[in-house]
């Protein structure tokens, strides 16, 4: 069975990426709270990943190939 691919508009791509970014950030908000049990290095690693997720939106808005979705750190 052939798979059908439907092209999305740039606006749809941006909306889709924003929705995914928002889900990822919401699910990882706890990593930036001062009362979590992460070390300073672990918190910094999460902060870097969260910034990369935000940067993907900047890439799309700038019209450049977006960086891949950053993988959350595993500890």
C-alpha positions in Angstrom: 0.0 0.0 0.0 1.4 3.4 -1.0 1.8 6.0 1.6 0.4 9.5 0.8 2.3 12.5 1.9 0.5 15.8 2.1 2.7 18.9 1.9 2.1 21.5 4.7 2.4 25.2 4.2 5.2 27.0 6.1 2.6 28.4 8.5 1.4 24.8 9.2 5.0 23.7 9.7 5.6 26.5 12.2 2.3 25.8 14.1 3.1 22.1 14.3 6.7 22.8 15.5 5.4 25.3 18.1 2.8 22.8 19.4 5.5 20.1 19.8 7.9 22.6 21.4 5.2 23.7 23.9 4.5 20.1 24.8 8.2 19.3 25.3 8.8 22.4 27.4 5.7 21.8 29.5 6.8 18.2 30.2 10.2 19.4 31.3 9.4 22.5 33.3 10.1 20.6 36.5 13.8 20.4 35.5 14.2 24.2 36.0 12.5 24.4 39.3 14.8 25.2 42.2 13.4 22.4 44.4 14.1 19.5 42.1 16.6 16.8 42.8 18.9 17.5 39.8 22.5 18.5 40.1 23.7 21.8 38.7 25.1 19.9 35.7 21.9 18.0 35.1 19.9 21.2 35.3 22.3 22.9 32.9 22.0 20.0 30.4 18.2 20.3 30.5 18.4 24.1 30.1 20.6 23.6 26.9 18.1 21.1 25.4 15.2 23.4 26.2 17.0 26.3 24.5 17.6 24.1 21.4 13.9 23.3 21.3 13.2 27.1 21.3 15.9 27.6 18.7 14.2 25.2 16.2 11.3 27.7 16.0 13.7 30.5 15.3 15.2 28.5 12.5 11.8 27.9 10.9 10.9 31.5 11.2 14.2 32.5 9.6 13.6 30.2 6.7 16.6 28.0 7.3 16.7 24.3 7.7 15.7 23.7 11.3 18.1 21.9 13.6 16.9 18.5 14.6 14.8 18.1 17.8 17.3 17.8 20.7 17.2 14.7 22.7 16.6 15.1 26.4 19.5 14.1 28.7 19.4 10.8 30.4 20.8 10.5 33.9 
